[in-house]
């Protein structure tokens, strides 16, 4: 759809229209889905709402719209950075509070995803204007941001389920501290593996993409 729209329209308007259609369509579909299926457990919510791609496509479109505004209206994007940051903070606060099973409502199943994505998008103007800093903490944050996608791919199934969790459950330690050991192992194993994956897979692939362009 996005290819068709950008072919028929100027890219400036085709991208905007495609992003808007995906955002509205995915949110409307999520609302319609909720009318026919209302979860009763967090496992149901996780499996039937959070992990369904068609119900979550709008999350990507908030980023596309943010990039569109930053590209075509750079000055306005930066002028509004502090008000938008406040809006983003409020939006994220709405989905950051602890909830219970009684909170599996229309907001949690439909609009909480919109609030999370909108909140992050609204914080981008301020964050994109940050200057480069030096020192241990900025370097660590930069490194984590670079390997974040590799970390996302590895930490769950590969490291947690197959390495950290089996190790933590078999160690001769008190049951109370095994979750802490598992968490420590998760970080200690995931970070170097993600760094290797970024260096020897992501970077070469991105270099190949640049050469093909």
Secondary structure, DSSP 8 states (H G I E B T S, - for coil): -HHHHHHHS-HHHHHHHHHHHHHHHHHHHHHHHHHH---SSHHHHIIIIIT-HHHHHHHHHHHHHHHHHHHH-HHHHHHTHHHHHHHHHHHHHHHHS---GGG-SHIIIIIHHHHHHHHHHHHHHHHHT-----SHHHHHHHHHHHHHHHHHHHIIIIIIIIIIHHHHHHSSS-HHHHHHHHHHHHHHHHHHHHHHHIIIIIHHHHHHHHHH-
